Amino acid sequence: MRIRRFTLIELLIVISIIAILASLLLPSLSKARDAARSSVCRSNLRQLASAMDNYASDYNGWGTCGSSVGNFLYGPATESIYDQTLCAYINFPVKVSTSVGPPAPVSMCPSGRRDGTGDRAVSGGNPNFSYSFNTFLCSGDGTSLNSHYDRASKVTNVKKPSRRLYCSDATCHATSMFSNNYFSGRHGNSSDNIVFVDSHVESWKPLQKEAVLTGSYSGGADGFWHDASW
């Protein structure tokens, strides 16, 4: 009995079809993967916003001062600085040392960390998280070393909660967000997720981020960073 085999041309046609299908499907898979990561990121931001709200509720409306513990806001934190961080509000336990281990899982975006390396940042070996809070809401009671404390406000006194940035994908310290230069652009089309003081989350593209400049401008970009009339 004669056995029929594929010819070289037929094999090439099959391979070409597979290649075409792969080229059509891979972009869709990539978009789906990024959408899933972005969804986790948005959930993280809401949890962090809730944690800061709870902290402010316990401390007369002020967000935590991060001038001395900004690198450890999400842990690891020793007992001496634990109360100045959000660890108690994100179920992250006291650690015996700040020199080892990653920060709390909720502080790490699945699309990347602030300097793109492992659980410790290359510079200084500090915890390598993904998000930073608006520095104008993290200056304690005005006695911190934060250079923006003169424009700081209590979380509970924000006049435009749906406009005011609370926490975002970022490349800076955990309480140092005051400039569009600190957005990370780690999601699709260089977008970033931002949670506002009223806890709603938006995904901002480059042009939107460029428009808000920095918090050093009078008016704080119409309340995005701060409100000059505090």
DONU-682662 format. One line per 8 residues: number of its first residue (from 1); their letters; for each residue x, y, z of C-alpha. Coordinates in steps of 0.1 Angstrom, whole numbers, plus 5000, padded with zeros to 4 digits. Layout:
// residues N
NUM> A> X/Y/Z; ...
This chain:
// residues 230
1> MRIRRFTL> 5000/5000/5000; 5013/5034/4990; 5016/5059/5019; 5010/5096/5009; 5033/5121/5026; 5031/5159/5028; 5051/5176/5001; 5075/5204/5010
9> IELLIVIS> 5052/5230/4996; 5023/5217/5017; 5044/5218/5048; 5055/5254/5040; 5018/5264/5035; 5008/5249/5069; 5038/5267/5086; 5028/5299/5070
17> IIAILASL> 4992/5296/5082; 5004/5289/5117; 5027/5319/5116; 4998/5342/5103; 4975/5330/5131; 5002/5335/5157; 5008/5371/5145; 4971/5378/5147
25> LLPSLSKA> 4966/5362/5182; 4997/5374/5200; 4988/5411/5201; 4954/5402/5215; 4970/5380/5241; 4994/5407/5251; 4966/5432/5254; 4946/5408/5275
33> RDAARSSV> 4976/5402/5298; 4982/5439/5303; 4945/5444/5310; 4946/5418/5337; 4977/5433/5352; 4962/5468/5351; 4931/5454/5369; 4953/5441/5397
41> CRSNLRQL> 4971/5474/5398; 4938/5494/5401; 4927/5471/5430; 4961/5477/5447; 4956/5514/5445; 4922/5513/5460; 4935/5492/5489; 4963/5517/5495
49> ASAMDNYA> 4939/5546/5494; 4917/5529/5519; 4947/5523/5541; 4957/5559/5540; 4921/5570/5547; 4922/5547/5578; 4955/5561/5589; 4942/5597/5585
57> SDYNGWGT> 4911/5588/5605; 4934/5577/5634; 4957/5607/5632; 4933/5637/5631; 4929/5637/5593; 4967/5638/5584; 4983/5614/5560; 5014/5597/5573
65> CGSSVGNF> 5046/5618/5572; 5071/5600/5549; 5102/5622/5551; 5120/5597/5573; 5102/5564/5564; 5092/5570/5527; 5112/5540/5515; 5094/5518/5541
73> LYGPATES> 5059/5531/5539; 5047/5497/5527; 5074/5477/5547; 5095/5461/5558; 5092/5482/5590; 5107/5476/5624; 5088/5484/5656; 5104/5518/5659
81> IYDQTLCA> 5089/5531/5626; 5059/5508/5622; 5034/5534/5634; 5046/5559/5608; 5039/5535/5580; 5008/5520/5564; 5019/5484/5574; 4993/5481/5601
89> YINFPVKV> 4966/5490/5576; 4976/5466/5549; 4981/5436/5572; 5019/5436/5569; 5036/5425/5602; 5065/5441/5621; 5099/5430/5608; 5131/5426/5628
97> STSVGPPA> 5150/5445/5601; 5144/5468/5572; 5174/5456/5553; 5159/5424/5539; 5128/5413/5522; 5103/5429/5499; 5075/5454/5508; 5039/5443/5512
105> PVSMCPSG> 5024/5426/5481; 4997/5452/5477; 5024/5478/5470; 5038/5460/5440; 5022/5464/5405; 5024/5433/5384; 5036/5454/5355; 5067/5466/5373
113> RRDGTGDR> 5083/5482/5403; 5098/5517/5406; 5132/5510/5392; 5124/5478/5373; 5145/5454/5394; 5138/5429/5421; 5123/5432/5455; 5151/5456/5465
121> AVSGGNPN> 5159/5487/5445; 5194/5489/5430; 5200/5524/5444; 5204/5520/5482; 5190/5486/5484; 5156/5499/5496; 5123/5481/5493; 5112/5482/5456
129> FSYSFNTF> 5075/5491/5455; 5054/5505/5426; 5034/5534/5440; 5038/5568/5455; 5013/5591/5474; 5008/5627/5467; 5034/5645/5488; 5010/5673/5496
137> LCSGDGTS> 4989/5648/5516; 5018/5631/5533; 5034/5660/5553; 5021/5651/5587; 5011/5680/5608; 5035/5705/5592; 5064/5696/5614; 5081/5671/5590
145> LNSHYDRA> 5112/5677/5569; 5091/5675/5538; 5098/5706/5517; 5062/5709/5507; 5046/5709/5541; 5036/5746/5538; 5011/5735/5511; 5001/5703/5528
153> SKVTNVKK> 4965/5696/5538; 4947/5670/5558; 4932/5642/5538; 4899/5650/5553; 4901/5687/5541; 4906/5681/5504; 4882/5704/5485; 4882/5685/5452
161> PSRRLYCS> 4885/5648/5461; 4875/5636/5426; 4903/5658/5412; 4931/5654/5437; 4957/5627/5431; 4961/5604/5460; 4984/5576/5448; 4997/5565/5415
169> DATCHATS> 5021/5542/5395; 5054/5560/5401; 5092/5558/5401; 5098/5579/5432; 5097/5574/5470; 5065/5563/5485; 5054/5598/5496; 5071/5619/5470
177> MFSNNYFS> 5047/5623/5441; 5045/5659/5430; 5056/5660/5394; 5046/5644/5361; 5082/5633/5358; 5076/5606/5384; 5049/5587/5365; 5061/5553/5354
185> GRHGNSSD> 5043/5547/5321; 5044/5510/5328; 5010/5500/5314; 4998/5499/5278; 5006/5529/5256; 5027/5543/5285; 4996/5549/5306; 4994/5549/5344
193> NIVFVDSH> 4967/5542/5370; 4959/5569/5394; 4936/5567/5424; 4920/5600/5435; 4911/5611/5470; 4875/5600/5465; 4889/5565/5457; 4880/5563/5421
201> VESWKPLQ> 4907/5551/5397; 4916/5564/5363; 4941/5554/5336; 4960/5584/5323; 4978/5585/5290; 5010/5606/5283; 4992/5637/5272; 4971/5638/5303
209> KEAVLTGS> 5001/5634/5325; 5021/5660/5307; 4993/5685/5312; 4995/5685/5350; 5032/5696/5351; 5044/5698/5388; 5030/5709/5421; 5053/5738/5423
217> YSGGADGF> 5030/5759/5401; 5005/5782/5417; 4972/5765/5421; 4987/5730/5419; 4974/5723/5384; 4938/5732/5394; 4939/5711/5425; 4955/5680/5410
225> WHDASW> 4985/5682/5433; 4974/5708/5458; 4952/5738/5462; 4970/5771/5466; 4941/5785/5487; 4946/5761/5516
